Amino acid sequence: MATVHLWITGNVQGVYYRASAAEKAKDLKLNGWVKNTIDGAVEATVNGTDEAVAEFVAWCHQGPAEAKVLDVKVTPKPDDGLIGFQVIR
């Protein structure tokens, strides 16, 4: 199992990035959350199998069709017992 924190920058707000990320995470059976940040980025934490987390991270580099992702910073972190996946507003 792996847990990572992601910081995604570019044109990633107002393009359904959070909703699309939540759908992808749920499809991959990941636990965690995703939210917009005050500075225009998207932040997320996901936990799941190594393969599912790697697939989610790869997806984050592209995001939904309207997004223009410039950078994805991925930081491993300890499992904090997340259950389910939620979009934080």
Rosetta blueprint (number, residue, H / E / L):
1 M L
2 A E
3 T E
4 V E
5 H E
6 L E
7 W E
8 I E
9 T E
10 G E
11 N E
12 V L
13 Q L
14 G L
15 V L
16 Y L
17 Y H
18 R H
19 A H
20 S H
21 A H
22 A H
23 E H
24 K H
25 A H
26 K H
27 D H
28 L L
29 K L
30 L L
31 N E
32 G E
33 W E
34 V E
35 K E
36 N E
37 T L
38 I L
39 D L
40 G L
41 A L
42 V E
43 E E
44 A E
45 T E
46 V E
47 N E
48 G E
49 T L
50 D H
51 E H
52 A H
53 V H
54 A H
55 E H
56 F H
57 V H
58 A H
59 W H
60 C H
61 H L
62 Q L
63 G L
64 P L
65 A L
66 E L
67 A L
68 K E
69 V E
70 L E
71 D E
72 V E
73 K E
74 V E
75 T E
76 P E
77 K L
78 P L
79 D L
80 D L
81 G L
82 L L
83 I L
84 G L
85 F E
86 Q E
87 V E
88 I E
89 R L
